[in-house]
Amino acid sequence: MKLTAVIRKEGKFYVALCPELDIASQGENIEEALRNLKEAIELYLEDEDAKI
């Protein structure tokens, strides 16, 4: 499965958004924001009621 990650800087944090699933996360740098987003997506997809 391929998903999009949109990253933008807000203040001193980076926000990563997956628009297909409407999930967002943040981190102090781009790598951390992406890592946190991947974890959030994995948790979301583990939920058997998740709608894709």
mmCIF file of the N, C-alpha and C atoms, coordinates in Angstrom:
data_MODEL
# 
_entry.id   MODEL 
# 
loop_
_atom_site.group_PDB 
_atom_site.id 
_atom_site.type_symbol 
_atom_site.label_atom_id 
_atom_site.label_alt_id 
_atom_site.label_comp_id 
_atom_site.label_asym_id 
_atom_site.label_entity_id 
_atom_site.label_seq_id 
_atom_site.pdbx_PDB_ins_code 
_atom_site.Cartn_x 
_atom_site.Cartn_y 
_atom_site.Cartn_z 
_atom_site.occupancy 
_atom_site.B_iso_or_equiv 
_atom_site.pdbx_formal_charge 
_atom_site.auth_seq_id 
_atom_site.auth_comp_id 
_atom_site.auth_asym_id 
_atom_site.auth_atom_id 
_atom_site.pdbx_PDB_model_num 
ATOM 1   N N  . MET A 1 1  ? 0.844   -1.166 0.000  1.00 0.00 ? 1  MET A N  1 
ATOM 2   C CA . MET A 1 1  ? 0.000   0.000  0.000  1.00 0.00 ? 1  MET A CA 1 
ATOM 3   C C  . MET A 1 1  ? 0.897   1.239  0.000  1.00 0.00 ? 1  MET A C  1 
ATOM 4   N N  . LYS A 1 2  ? 0.601   2.163  -0.886 1.00 0.00 ? 2  LYS A N  1 
ATOM 5   C CA . LYS A 1 2  ? 1.343   3.425  -0.924 1.00 0.00 ? 2  LYS A CA 1 
ATOM 6   C C  . LYS A 1 2  ? 0.441   4.540  -0.443 1.00 0.00 ? 2  LYS A C  1 
ATOM 7   N N  . LEU A 1 3  ? 0.974   5.346  0.477  1.00 0.00 ? 3  LEU A N  1 
ATOM 8   C CA . LEU A 1 3  ? 0.245   6.483  1.029  1.00 0.00 ? 3  LEU A CA 1 
ATOM 9   C C  . LEU A 1 3  ? 1.103   7.732  0.909  1.00 0.00 ? 3  LEU A C  1 
ATOM 10  N N  . THR A 1 4  ? 0.459   8.866  0.913  1.00 0.00 ? 4  THR A N  1 
ATOM 11  C CA . THR A 1 4  ? 1.140   10.151 0.807  1.00 0.00 ? 4  THR A CA 1 
ATOM 12  C C  . THR A 1 4  ? 1.433   10.706 2.200  1.00 0.00 ? 4  THR A C  1 
ATOM 13  N N  . ALA A 1 5  ? 2.588   11.350 2.339  1.00 0.00 ? 5  ALA A N  1 
ATOM 14  C CA . ALA A 1 5  ? 2.927   12.067 3.568  1.00 0.00 ? 5  ALA A CA 1 
ATOM 15  C C  . ALA A 1 5  ? 3.232   13.511 3.188  1.00 0.00 ? 5  ALA A C  1 
ATOM 16  N N  . VAL A 1 6  ? 2.481   14.427 3.760  1.00 0.00 ? 6  VAL A N  1 
ATOM 17  C CA . VAL A 1 6  ? 2.696   15.857 3.553  1.00 0.00 ? 6  VAL A CA 1 
ATOM 18  C C  . VAL A 1 6  ? 3.305   16.391 4.842  1.00 0.00 ? 6  VAL A C  1 
ATOM 19  N N  . ILE A 1 7  ? 4.461   17.028 4.726  1.00 0.00 ? 7  ILE A N  1 
ATOM 20  C CA . ILE A 1 7  ? 5.163   17.520 5.920  1.00 0.00 ? 7  ILE A CA 1 
ATOM 21  C C  . ILE A 1 7  ? 5.291   19.026 5.826  1.00 0.00 ? 7  ILE A C  1 
ATOM 22  N N  . ARG A 1 8  ? 4.969   19.690 6.925  1.00 0.00 ? 8  ARG A N  1 
ATOM 23  C CA . ARG A 1 8  ? 5.137   21.139 6.982  1.00 0.00 ? 8  ARG A CA 1 
ATOM 24  C C  . ARG A 1 8  ? 5.643   21.516 8.369  1.00 0.00 ? 8  ARG A C  1 
ATOM 25  N N  . LYS A 1 9  ? 6.317   22.636 8.415  1.00 0.00 ? 9  LYS A N  1 
ATOM 26  C CA . LYS A 1 9  ? 6.850   23.114 9.688  1.00 0.00 ? 9  LYS A CA 1 
ATOM 27  C C  . LYS A 1 9  ? 5.840   24.067 10.312 1.00 0.00 ? 9  LYS A C  1 
ATOM 28  N N  . GLU A 1 10 ? 5.531   23.811 11.572 1.00 0.00 ? 10 GLU A N  1 
ATOM 29  C CA . GLU A 1 10 ? 4.635   24.683 12.337 1.00 0.00 ? 10 GLU A CA 1 
ATOM 30  C C  . GLU A 1 10 ? 5.352   25.059 13.622 1.00 0.00 ? 10 GLU A C  1 
ATOM 31  N N  . GLY A 1 11 ? 5.809   26.277 13.684 1.00 0.00 ? 11 GLY A N  1 
ATOM 32  C CA . GLY A 1 11 ? 6.582   26.705 14.845 1.00 0.00 ? 11 GLY A CA 1 
ATOM 33  C C  . GLY A 1 11 ? 7.895   25.958 14.887 1.00 0.00 ? 11 GLY A C  1 
ATOM 34  N N  . LYS A 1 12 ? 8.177   25.302 16.013 1.00 0.00 ? 12 LYS A N  1 
ATOM 35  C CA . LYS A 1 12 ? 9.432   24.558 16.109 1.00 0.00 ? 12 LYS A CA 1 
ATOM 36  C C  . LYS A 1 12 ? 9.246   23.058 15.848 1.00 0.00 ? 12 LYS A C  1 
ATOM 37  N N  . PHE A 1 13 ? 8.048   22.640 15.443 1.00 0.00 ? 13 PHE A N  1 
ATOM 38  C CA . PHE A 1 13 ? 7.767   21.242 15.163 1.00 0.00 ? 13 PHE A CA 1 
ATOM 39  C C  . PHE A 1 13 ? 7.444   21.028 13.694 1.00 0.00 ? 13 PHE A C  1 
ATOM 40  N N  . TYR A 1 14 ? 7.616   19.791 13.245 1.00 0.00 ? 14 TYR A N  1 
ATOM 41  C CA . TYR A 1 14 ? 7.215   19.377 11.909 1.00 0.00 ? 14 TYR A CA 1 
ATOM 42  C C  . TYR A 1 14 ? 5.956   18.527 12.044 1.00 0.00 ? 14 TYR A C  1 
ATOM 43  N N  . VAL A 1 15 ? 4.972   18.806 11.206 1.00 0.00 ? 15 VAL A N  1 
ATOM 44  C CA . VAL A 1 15 ? 3.721   18.063 11.215 1.00 0.00 ? 15 VAL A CA 1 
ATOM 45  C C  . VAL A 1 15 ? 3.671   17.220 9.952  1.00 0.00 ? 15 VAL A C  1 
ATOM 46  N N  . ALA A 1 16 ? 3.410   15.935 10.116 1.00 0.00 ? 16 ALA A N  1 
ATOM 47  C CA . ALA A 1 16 ? 3.290   15.008 8.993  1.00 0.00 ? 16 ALA A CA 1 
ATOM 48  C C  . ALA A 1 16 ? 1.828   14.586 8.895  1.00 0.00 ? 16 ALA A C  1 
ATOM 49  N N  . LEU A 1 17 ? 1.257   14.679 7.703  1.00 0.00 ? 17 LEU A N  1 
ATOM 50  C CA . LEU A 1 17 ? -0.148  14.363 7.471  1.00 0.00 ? 17 LEU A CA 1 
ATOM 51  C C  . LEU A 1 17 ? -0.262  13.321 6.373  1.00 0.00 ? 17 LEU A C  1 
ATOM 52  N N  . CYS A 1 18 ? -1.109  12.339 6.592  1.00 0.00 ? 18 CYS A N  1 
ATOM 53  C CA . CYS A 1 18 ? -1.470  11.363 5.564  1.00 0.00 ? 18 CYS A CA 1 
ATOM 54  C C  . CYS A 1 18 ? -2.891  11.712 5.133  1.00 0.00 ? 18 CYS A C  1 
ATOM 55  N N  . PRO A 1 19 ? -3.058  12.409 4.005  1.00 0.00 ? 19 PRO A N  1 
ATOM 56  C CA . PRO A 1 19 ? -4.396  12.871 3.615  1.00 0.00 ? 19 PRO A CA 1 
ATOM 57  C C  . PRO A 1 19 ? -5.365  11.734 3.265  1.00 0.00 ? 19 PRO A C  1 
ATOM 58  N N  . GLU A 1 20 ? -4.864  10.611 2.785  1.00 0.00 ? 20 GLU A N  1 
ATOM 59  C CA . GLU A 1 20 ? -5.760  9.506  2.431  1.00 0.00 ? 20 GLU A CA 1 
ATOM 60  C C  . GLU A 1 20 ? -6.485  8.949  3.648  1.00 0.00 ? 20 GLU A C  1 
ATOM 61  N N  . LEU A 1 21 ? -5.824  8.936  4.789  1.00 0.00 ? 21 LEU A N  1 
ATOM 62  C CA . LEU A 1 21 ? -6.414  8.383  6.010  1.00 0.00 ? 21 LEU A CA 1 
ATOM 63  C C  . LEU A 1 21 ? -6.797  9.464  7.016  1.00 0.00 ? 21 LEU A C  1 
ATOM 64  N N  . ASP A 1 22 ? -6.475  10.713 6.712  1.00 0.00 ? 22 ASP A N  1 
ATOM 65  C CA . ASP A 1 22 ? -6.724  11.846 7.604  1.00 0.00 ? 22 ASP A CA 1 
ATOM 66  C C  . ASP A 1 22 ? -6.084  11.620 8.977  1.00 0.00 ? 22 ASP A C  1 
ATOM 67  N N  . ILE A 1 23 ? -4.802  11.246 8.948  1.00 0.00 ? 23 ILE A N  1 
ATOM 68  C CA . ILE A 1 23 ? -4.023  11.007 10.163 1.00 0.00 ? 23 ILE A CA 1 
ATOM 69  C C  . ILE A 1 23 ? -2.835  11.954 10.156 1.00 0.00 ? 23 ILE A C  1 
ATOM 70  N N  . ALA A 1 24 ? -2.542  12.530 11.310 1.00 0.00 ? 24 ALA A N  1 
ATOM 71  C CA . ALA A 1 24 ? -1.409  13.444 11.418 1.00 0.00 ? 24 ALA A CA 1 
ATOM 72  C C  . ALA A 1 24 ? -0.600  13.104 12.660 1.00 0.00 ? 24 ALA A C  1 
ATOM 73  N N  . SER A 1 25 ? 0.659   13.501 12.617 1.00 0.00 ? 25 SER A N  1 
ATOM 74  C CA . SER A 1 25 ? 1.552   13.344 13.751 1.00 0.00 ? 25 SER A CA 1 
ATOM 75  C C  . SER A 1 25 ? 2.582   14.456 13.682 1.00 0.00 ? 25 SER A C  1 
ATOM 76  N N  . GLN A 1 26 ? 3.434   14.541 14.698 1.00 0.00 ? 26 GLN A N  1 
ATOM 77  C CA . GLN A 1 26 ? 4.436   15.601 14.699 1.00 0.00 ? 26 GLN A CA 1 
ATOM 78  C C  . GLN A 1 26 ? 5.738   15.100 15.282 1.00 0.00 ? 26 GLN A C  1 
ATOM 79  N N  . GLY A 1 27 ? 6.781   15.892 15.077 1.00 0.00 ? 27 GLY A N  1 
ATOM 80  C CA . GLY A 1 27 ? 8.090   15.572 15.627 1.00 0.00 ? 27 GLY A CA 1 
ATOM 81  C C  . GLY A 1 27 ? 8.965   16.811 15.619 1.00 0.00 ? 27 GLY A C  1 
ATOM 82  N N  . GLU A 1 28 ? 10.088  16.722 16.304 1.00 0.00 ? 28 GLU A N  1 
ATOM 83  C CA . GLU A 1 28 ? 11.011  17.854 16.379 1.00 0.00 ? 28 GLU A CA 1 
ATOM 84  C C  . GLU A 1 28 ? 11.820  18.019 15.104 1.00 0.00 ? 28 GLU A C  1 
ATOM 85  N N  . ASN A 1 29 ? 11.863  16.956 14.261 1.00 0.00 ? 29 ASN A N  1 
ATOM 86  C CA . ASN A 1 29 ? 12.527  17.045 12.959 1.00 0.00 ? 29 ASN A CA 1 
ATOM 87  C C  . ASN A 1 29 ? 11.722  16.211 11.964 1.00 0.00 ? 29 ASN A C  1 
ATOM 88  N N  . ILE A 1 30 ? 12.088  16.273 10.692 1.00 0.00 ? 30 ILE A N  1 
ATOM 89  C CA . ILE A 1 30 ? 11.328  15.581 9.652  1.00 0.00 ? 30 ILE A CA 1 
ATOM 90  C C  . ILE A 1 30 ? 11.326  14.071 9.886  1.00 0.00 ? 30 ILE A C  1 
ATOM 91  N N  . GLU A 1 31 ? 12.470  13.514 10.221 1.00 0.00 ? 31 GLU A N  1 
ATOM 92  C CA . GLU A 1 31 ? 12.571  12.078 10.424 1.00 0.00 ? 31 GLU A CA 1 
ATOM 93  C C  . GLU A 1 31 ? 11.662  11.607 11.556 1.00 0.00 ? 31 GLU A C  1 
ATOM 94  N N  . GLU A 1 32 ? 11.646  12.349 12.653 1.00 0.00 ? 32 GLU A N  1 
ATOM 95  C CA . GLU A 1 32 ? 10.809  11.976 13.791 1.00 0.00 ? 32 GLU A CA 1 
ATOM 96  C C  . GLU A 1 32 ? 9.330   12.110 13.432 1.00 0.00 ? 32 GLU A C  1 
ATOM 97  N N  . ALA A 1 33 ? 8.972   13.158 12.700 1.00 0.00 ? 33 ALA A N  1 
ATOM 98  C CA . ALA A 1 33 ? 7.579   13.339 12.286 1.00 0.00 ? 33 ALA A CA 1 
ATOM 99  C C  . ALA A 1 33 ? 7.125   12.177 11.409 1.00 0.00 ? 33 ALA A C  1 
ATOM 100 N N  . LEU A 1 34 ? 7.976   11.754 10.462 1.00 0.00 ? 34 LEU A N  1 
ATOM 101 C CA . LEU A 1 34 ? 7.635   10.618 9.594  1.00 0.00 ? 34 LEU A CA 1 
ATOM 102 C C  . LEU A 1 34 ? 7.541   9.315  10.388 1.00 0.00 ? 34 LEU A C  1 
ATOM 103 N N  . ARG A 1 35 ? 8.468   9.104  11.289 1.00 0.00 ? 35 ARG A N  1 
ATOM 104 C CA . ARG A 1 35 ? 8.456   7.893  12.119 1.00 0.00 ? 35 ARG A CA 1 
ATOM 105 C C  . ARG A 1 35 ? 7.173   7.835  12.957 1.00 0.00 ? 35 ARG A C  1 
ATOM 106 N N  . ASN A 1 36 ? 6.795   8.964  13.538 1.00 0.00 ? 36 ASN A N  1 
ATOM 107 C CA . ASN A 1 36 ? 5.573   9.012  14.343 1.00 0.00 ? 36 ASN A CA 1 
ATOM 108 C C  . ASN A 1 36 ? 4.329   8.816  13.481 1.00 0.00 ? 36 ASN A C  1 
ATOM 109 N N  . LEU A 1 37 ? 4.349   9.352  12.260 1.00 0.00 ? 37 LEU A N  1 
ATOM 110 C CA . LEU A 1 37 ? 3.219   9.167  11.360 1.00 0.00 ? 37 LEU A CA 1 
ATOM 111 C C  . LEU A 1 37 ? 3.091   7.700  10.968 1.00 0.00 ? 37 LEU A C  1 
ATOM 112 N N  . LYS A 1 38 ? 4.200   7.049  10.655 1.00 0.00 ? 38 LYS A N  1 
ATOM 113 C CA . LYS A 1 38 ? 4.155   5.625  10.303 1.00 0.00 ? 38 LYS A CA 1 
ATOM 114 C C  . LYS A 1 38 ? 3.571   4.803  11.446 1.00 0.00 ? 38 LYS A C  1 
ATOM 115 N N  . GLU A 1 39 ? 3.967   5.106  12.668 1.00 0.00 ? 39 GLU A N  1 
ATOM 116 C CA . GLU A 1 39 ? 3.441   4.387  13.829 1.00 0.00 ? 39 GLU A CA 1 
ATOM 117 C C  . GLU A 1 39 ? 1.937   4.631  13.978 1.00 0.00 ? 39 GLU A C  1 
ATOM 118 N N  . ALA A 1 40 ? 1.503   5.866  13.792 1.00 0.00 ? 40 ALA A N  1 
ATOM 119 C CA . ALA A 1 40 ? 0.080   6.190  13.900 1.00 0.00 ? 40 ALA A CA 1 
ATOM 120 C C  . ALA A 1 40 ? -0.728  5.466  12.830 1.00 0.00 ? 40 ALA A C  1 
ATOM 121 N N  . ILE A 1 41 ? -0.184  5.386  11.617 1.00 0.00 ? 41 ILE A N  1 
ATOM 122 C CA . ILE A 1 41 ? -0.873  4.682  10.524 1.00 0.00 ? 41 ILE A CA 1 
ATOM 123 C C  . ILE A 1 41 ? -0.965  3.191  10.834 1.00 0.00 ? 41 ILE A C  1 
ATOM 124 N N  . GLU A 1 42 ? 0.119   2.604  11.324 1.00 0.00 ? 42 GLU A N  1 
ATOM 125 C CA . GLU A 1 42 ? 0.107   1.185  11.673 1.00 0.00 ? 42 GLU A CA 1 
ATOM 126 C C  . GLU A 1 42 ? -0.951  0.894  12.734 1.00 0.00 ? 42 GLU A C  1 
ATOM 127 N N  . LEU A 1 43 ? -1.032  1.732  13.741 1.00 0.00 ? 43 LEU A N  1 
ATOM 128 C CA . LEU A 1 43 ? -2.034  1.541  14.787 1.00 0.00 ? 43 LEU A CA 1 
ATOM 129 C C  . LEU A 1 43 ? -3.443  1.700  14.232 1.00 0.00 ? 43 LEU A C  1 
ATOM 130 N N  . TYR A 1 44 ? -3.622  2.657  13.354 1.00 0.00 ? 44 TYR A N  1 
ATOM 131 C CA . TYR A 1 44 ? -4.931  2.883  12.743 1.00 0.00 ? 44 TYR A CA 1 
ATOM 132 C C  . TYR A 1 44 ? -5.350  1.671  11.914 1.00 0.00 ? 44 TYR A C  1 
ATOM 133 N N  . LEU A 1 45 ? -4.425  1.121  11.124 1.00 0.00 ? 45 LEU A N  1 
ATOM 134 C CA . LEU A 1 45 ? -4.753  -0.001 10.254 1.00 0.00 ? 45 LEU A CA 1 
ATOM 135 C C  . LEU A 1 45 ? -4.930  -1.307 11.027 1.00 0.00 ? 45 LEU A C  1 
ATOM 136 N N  . GLU A 1 46 ? -4.398  -1.394 12.234 1.00 0.00 ? 46 GLU A N  1 
ATOM 137 C CA . GLU A 1 46 ? -4.623  -2.576 13.079 1.00 0.00 ? 46 GLU A CA 1 
ATOM 138 C C  . GLU A 1 46 ? -6.068  -2.667 13.536 1.00 0.00 ? 46 GLU A C  1 
ATOM 139 N N  . ASP A 1 47 ? -6.734  -1.533 13.619 1.00 0.00 ? 47 ASP A N  1 
ATOM 140 C CA . ASP A 1 47 ? -8.142  -1.486 14.047 1.00 0.00 ? 47 ASP A CA 1 
ATOM 141 C C  . ASP A 1 47 ? -8.991  -2.112 12.946 1.00 0.00 ? 47 ASP A C  1 
ATOM 142 N N  . GLU A 1 48 ? -9.667  -3.185 13.242 1.00 0.00 ? 48 GLU A N  1 
ATOM 143 C CA . GLU A 1 48 ? -10.430 -3.878 12.210 1.00 0.00 ? 48 GLU A CA 1 
ATOM 144 C C  . GLU A 1 48 ? -11.626 -3.082 11.716 1.00 0.00 ? 48 GLU A C  1 
ATOM 145 N N  . ASP A 1 49 ? -12.004 -2.022 12.393 1.00 0.00 ? 49 ASP A N  1 
ATOM 146 C CA . ASP A 1 49 ? -13.097 -1.173 11.937 1.00 0.00 ? 49 ASP A CA 1 
ATOM 147 C C  . ASP A 1 49 ? -12.617 -0.002 11.093 1.00 0.00 ? 49 ASP A C  1 
ATOM 148 N N  . ALA A 1 50 ? -11.305 0.081  10.850 1.00 0.00 ? 50 ALA A N  1 
ATOM 149 C CA . ALA A 1 50 ? -10.740 1.187  10.076 1.00 0.00 ? 50 ALA A CA 1 
ATOM 150 C C  . ALA A 1 50 ? -11.313 1.176  8.659  1.00 0.00 ? 50 ALA A C  1 
ATOM 151 N N  . LYS A 1 51 ? -11.656 2.363  8.175  1.00 0.00 ? 51 LYS A N  1 
ATOM 152 C CA . LYS A 1 51 ? -12.188 2.483  6.821  1.00 0.00 ? 51 LYS A CA 1 
ATOM 153 C C  . LYS A 1 51 ? -11.136 3.110  5.942  1.00 0.00 ? 51 LYS A C  1 
ATOM 154 N N  . ILE A 1 52 ? -10.801 2.418  4.873  1.00 0.00 ? 52 ILE A N  1 
ATOM 155 C CA . ILE A 1 52 ? -9.777  2.915  3.946  1.00 0.00 ? 52 ILE A CA 1 
ATOM 156 C C  . ILE A 1 52 ? -10.454 3.320  2.658  1.00 0.00 ? 52 ILE A C  1 
# 
